[in-house]
C-alpha cells in the first residue's frame, strides 16, 4: 500500500487519545495522536511525503469534486507540518515535523515485543514509538486535502510526559513529611 507508513523509532506521541475517542469542536469522537518526527529522520519523512503524493494521485476524482480540474498538491491541505513554524513556543515540537492522525476505531496498541498493552498508564503523551498510519484524500464541503488515518501504535520507550502533568512518583519523591502533622 503506497499510502501506508510505519514511522521511525524516534517518533514521539503527543496529544495521545488511544483509549477513549475524543470529540473535537463538536465533531464525531475519534482516537487520535500527534506524531512528532525529528527533522533528521529523513527515512520516515520521505516515506510520508511519498505516501501523501500517492494519496493525492489516488484521490484525484475526490479532490476534483465538481470542479473542472484537480487542485495542485501545493494548493490543498496536507498533514505534514513543520513544528518550528507552527508550534514555535512548544519545545517538544522543536526541530521536528508533526502529523496529526485519527481514526473512528481504536488503534491496536503493542509494546516493543509486539505484546498487547493493556495498562492504560503505559500509553501517555511523551512516549516514543512507531505508528502505523495511512494517508487519503478528502473533499468535504469544499474543504479539500490529504488527511492521515491512525492504524496502530507501538510503544518502544518511555519519555518525559508532555502536557505539564506530573507523575505521582515525582510528586511524592521527597520525604518532606515534617509539616504533615503540625
C-alpha positions in Angstrom: 0.0 0.0 0.0 1.8 3.2 -1.1 -0.3 5.3 1.2 0.7 3.4 4.4 3.7 4.4 6.5 5.3 3.0 9.6 7.1 5.8 11.4 10.7 5.5 12.7 11.5 4.5 16.3 12.2 8.1 17.4 8.6 9.3 16.8 7.2 10.9 19.9 3.5 10.7 20.7 1.7 13.9 21.8 -2.0 14.7 22.5 -2.5 10.9 22.7 -6.1 9.7 22.8 -5.5 5.9 22.3 -8.0 4.5 24.9 -11.1 6.7 24.6 -12.3 8.6 21.5 -12.5 12.3 21.9 -14.7 14.8 20.1 -13.1 18.0 18.8 -15.2 21.0 18.1 -18.4 19.0 18.4 -17.4 16.5 15.7 -17.5 12.7 15.9 -15.4 11.2 18.7 -12.1 9.9 17.4 -9.0 8.2 18.6 -6.0 10.5 17.8 -2.3 11.3 18.3 0.1 14.0 17.2 3.2 12.2 15.9 6.4 14.3 16.4 9.0 13.2 13.9 12.6 14.6 14.2 13.7 16.5 11.1 16.8 14.3 10.9 14.6 11.2 10.4 14.7 11.6 6.7 13.7 8.0 6.0 10.3 8.5 7.7 9.8 11.9 6.3 10.5 10.7 2.8 8.1 7.8 3.2 5.4 10.2 4.5 6.0 12.6 1.5 5.7 9.7 -0.9 2.5 8.4 0.8 1.0 11.9 0.6 1.8 12.0 -3.1 0.3 8.6 -3.6 -2.9 9.6 -1.7 -3.1 12.7 -3.9 -2.8 10.6 -7.1 -5.3 8.0 -5.9 -7.8 10.7 -4.7 -7.8 12.9 -7.8 -11.5 12.4 -8.6 -12.5 13.1 -5.0 -10.2 16.2 -4.9 -11.6 17.4 -8.2 -15.2 17.3 -6.9 -17.5 19.4 -9.1 -14.6 21.5 -10.4 -13.0 21.3 -13.8 -9.6 20.4 -12.6 -7.7 18.9 -9.7 -6.1 21.5 -7.5 -2.3 21.2 -7.2 -1.0 19.3 -4.2 0.7 22.6 -3.0 -2.7 24.3 -3.0 -4.6 21.9 -0.7 -4.2 21.0 2.9 -1.6 18.3 3.7 -0.9 16.7 7.1 2.9 17.0 7.3 3.6 20.2 9.3 6.7 22.0 10.5 6.9 22.2 14.3 9.4 25.1 14.2 6.9 27.2 12.2 3.5 26.1 13.7 4.5 25.4 17.3 7.4 27.8 18.0 6.6 28.0 21.7 6.4 24.2 22.3 9.8 22.7 22.9 8.6 19.2 22.2 8.0 20.2 18.5 11.4 22.0 18.1 13.5 20.7 15.1 10.6 18.3 14.1 7.8 17.8 11.8 4.4 16.6 13.0 1.4 14.7 11.6 -2.0 14.5 13.4 -3.5 11.1 12.8 -7.0 10.0 13.9 -9.5 7.1 13.5 -13.0 6.3 14.4 -11.9 2.8 15.5 -9.5 2.1 18.3 -5.9 1.6 17.3 -4.1 -1.7 18.1 -1.5 -1.0 20.9 1.6 -3.1 21.5 4.9 -2.9 23.2 8.4 -3.3 21.8 7.9 -7.2 21.8 4.6 -6.8 19.9 2.6 -7.8 23.0 -0.7 -6.0 23.6 -0.5 -3.2 26.1 -3.5 -3.3 28.5 -2.3 -1.0 31.3 -3.6 2.5 30.3 -0.8 4.3 32.2 1.8 2.8 29.8 0.5 5.0 27.0 0.8 8.7 27.6 1.8 11.8 25.7 5.6 11.9 25.6 6.5 8.3 25.0 8.5 7.2 21.9 7.3 4.6 19.5 6.3 3.7 16.0 2.9 4.4 14.4 1.2 2.7 11.5 -0.6 5.5 9.6 -2.3 5.9 6.2 -2.9 8.9 4.0 -6.1 9.6 2.0 -7.7 12.4 0.0 -10.8 14.2 1.4 -13.3 16.7 0.0 -15.9 17.9 2.5 -18.0 21.0 1.8 -15.3 22.4 -0.5 -12.6 21.7 2.1 -10.1 19.6 0.2 -6.8 17.9 1.1 -4.9 14.9 2.3 -5.6 13.5 5.8 -3.9 11.0 8.0 -5.6 7.9 9.4 -4.4 6.1 12.6 -4.0 2.3 12.3 -1.8 1.0 15.2 0.7 2.2 17.8 3.8 0.5 19.2 5.4 1.9 22.4 9.2 1.5 22.3 10.4 3.5 25.3 9.2 5.9 27.9 9.8 9.7 27.6 9.3 12.8 29.6 5.5 13.2 29.9 4.1 16.1 27.8 1.3 18.3 29.0 2.6 19.5 32.3 1.0 16.8 34.4 3.5 15.5 37.0 3.5 11.8 37.8 2.6 10.5 41.2 6.1 9.2 41.6 7.7 12.7 41.0 5.1 14.5 43.2 5.9 12.3 46.2 9.7 11.8 45.5 10.8 13.8 48.6 10.4 12.7 52.2 9.0 16.1 53.1 6.6 14.8 55.8 7.8 17.0 58.6 5.0 19.5 58.5 2.3 16.9 57.7 1.0 16.6 61.3 2.0 20.1 62.6 
